[in-house]
Amino acid sequence: MSGATRRRLGRIGRGRRVMSQGGNRRWRLAAPLAVFALAFASVAIAAAAERPSRTEYVEHLEGICKPRAEATQVAMRGAKADLKAERLTVAASKFAKATKIFGGTVAKISTVPRPEADATKLGTWFTYLDRQESYLKQITTQLRAGRAIPAQRLTARFIHNGNLANNVVIAFGFNYCSFKFARYG
């Protein structure tokens, strides 16, 4: 064995020799990973620091929800009377407008950073809101097809689901972001 080979060999256990890959190779691989991990951790810490408090979150969402809740009231004005008079196509167009407004509201508020402590609760709330949007779409479809009874059943589910959504975030004290069926007719 030459001297250079002996220098590259190391001892493992009972006299066996193993070829060394060069001590620097491990560090050449580990150093970029360590830098990446450090950068990722600092971004995560910064993101956590940017999370709003519950009060800030509610204020921000209320600012988004207020004009859209008022637009929903305008779009749905007279919908109950249209349903009673069996003007289903007119009611369907009003529900379609409300669906578009509601879906846009949910899409917009779902992108707002959530308070860390309330992330699970708000995740449940957004699940209910997505279901609300689905019910509105189904109601619109049934009304366009001239099926008032299935639309009424879906409306009952829509109301129930809205109440469940309100129960999840009752501690937040939402006004315009909470479900109020009076806005829909």
Secondary structure, DSSP 4 states (H G I P E B T S, - for coil): --HHHHHHEEEETTTEEEE---HHHHHHHHHHHHHHHHHHHHHHHHHHHTPPPHHHHHHHHHHHHHHHHHHHHHHHTTHHHHHHTT-HHHHHHHHHHHHHHHHHHHHHHTTSPPPGGGHHHHHHHHHHHHHHHHHHHHHHHHHHTT-HHHHHHHHHHHHHHHHHHHHHTGGGT-STTS--GGGG-
